[in-house]
């Protein structure tokens, strides 16, 4: 059993989380360093694929919501009404590959 004050995270878990953040944020560095770490630690390709699928889904979904809000305001709506409309629906939709993101 680990100590509750232990804040160390396995390098593989940290690299997966960091890779997801880089991809979801559309960061210019693309998470390539994290990918190198994951390969060095022999993380299964299926795990990396799953993380990439979810991160890309969240990135794309965020872009669609932003575009929808802009379009609603552009069409004459108010920013508050546009935000409420764009963020409606399920809090978690599966990726195109059917992977759950939450």
Steps between C-alpha positions, in 0.01 A plus 500: 500500500631845416528793735216754451760777489694333219466720191713299261333389180633226279681653200268315262186644661649848507600474133151377399332788688745751359459365146123534532536859620737595217268354235176633650654847529631482144841592640768570237737244656235231428601277793785347304726487807228312690461258211873428518473433875203268448686301237809481721283349775336256256148634560265300277404674178132436583532713815659785307234470227221523758649810665552665160145421390350653813730807495423569135128455563507753785708745295261474204191522719635817665554656158146412394355659815703817448391519136138441598510779759656739249245411233210554742626845599577584137140410413375755751490312827656603828825349627326350807227336294755370250710344778195332653396355165849384400571326829167318513466125468700221652805585709690216335454372149693198374771545240439409137671167578254442785742565786353662811673822600381491861 
